[in-house]
Structure formats: structure tokens, C-alpha cells
Amino acid sequence: MVTTLPAKEITLHELTDKFGLKLIENDHFFREWQDNLPEITEAEKQRLDRVKASYYNLVAYPPLLENTVKMVVLSPLLDLAGFYLSPFRIRSEKSIEISLEDEGVIIRGQIDVLAVYDQFWVVVIESKQAAFSLEVGRAQLLTYMLANPHPHRPTYGLILNGSSFRFLKLVKGETSHYAVSRLFDLFNPDNDLYQVLGVLKHLGELATIPK
């Protein structure tokens, strides 16, 4: 008998147990969120300052739901990162399915936002409403990343709830390894959206390098 599970119900323990997933805390494993980030222009900084101000205004009137987070915070970031322009494509509510044939388990879900370059996944994005901790969605995002049909390339993910952002990197193998970036947060001094945009731009650059 085949059992079907929704991705949002999977736990980190189950991913570790069933998929051999392992967290790597070696600083050298995930340098893409730190090294060689492109400069952010003054015009981009002004736009991101406006996004931050918009979020501050909206969060004063809860609840701030997931779709609002996408519209107010995520959409401007994707635009400035160039993911709405060729050669990239954005896919929303992308359905995925991964199976454990020996256990008769199928896991299904829908990626909130997927940026694609030439059929290859650039970044997998999971958005939560403002009241949710990012840890609520970590296992769900990793499940989507494990479904990447191009396992010979690292998969990058971003999880956000409007004010907080964290990037993930996954390398699939007999034991799949993943690592996380530091937490970027709009309530930190200055504007952490500058760094978030820099990482998104850098991931786009990495995707277009011939392999």
C-alpha cells in the first residue's frame, strides 16, 4: 500500500532518517552567500529601503499573510535580481513529488516560487506568513530541494516570512548534505535586504556559468 504525505508535514528527523540528510556546519561548504557578491546600486538601495518601510507599515496591522509577504517583499527582490527577465523564468506553485519506493511513501507538495534557468533550478523559495518562525518551513523547503531533477548541481533555497530570510544549499548524494546561511532580518540595523539581494543576484550569476 502506498502512503502519500504532504511536504508541509515532513519533519527534519524524517528527512534525516529516510533520505540520509545531514546538516553541514563547515564554513567552507556554503560560501555562495558570502563571497563575490555583486555591488548593490544606490537606486537599488533606495528601492529596498522603500520595501523595508512598506513592511514596517504593514506589520503594524496584523495579520500579515503569506500572499502579502510575497507581494510586498518577495516580488521586488525577484524583480531587482533579474529573475523576471530572460534568460530566467519564474514558476509559481510548482508541483513536486518524491518517492521512497522501498517504503511505499510518496511525498507531494507545491513550491511557492521557483526560479529556473535553461531547465535548471536556480533557487527554490518558500514563503511563510509573518507570524511564523522560519524553522517551521525548513523541512518543507528541504523536501522541495531534494526533488530537484538535476542532482549533479547544488540546489539553493530561500525561506522567508517577510522580516527574516535564510538561504540554504543542498548537495544530493548517497548522503545528502545541506547548510544554512546566517539569518538576515529587517529589524537588524541598516537594511539586510541589501545582502539578500546580493545573494540572489550571485545565485543567478552562478546558474548562467557554463557547466
Secondary structure by P-SEA (a helix, b strand, c coil): cbbbbbcccccaaaaaaacbbbbbcccccccccccccccccaaaaaaaaaaaaaaaaaaacccccaaaaaaccaaaaaaaaccccccbbbbcbbbbbbbcccccbbbbbbccbbbbccccccbbbbbbcccccccccaaaaaaaaaacccccbbbbbccccccbbbbbbbbbccbbbbbbcccccccccccaaaaaaaaaaaaaaaaaccc
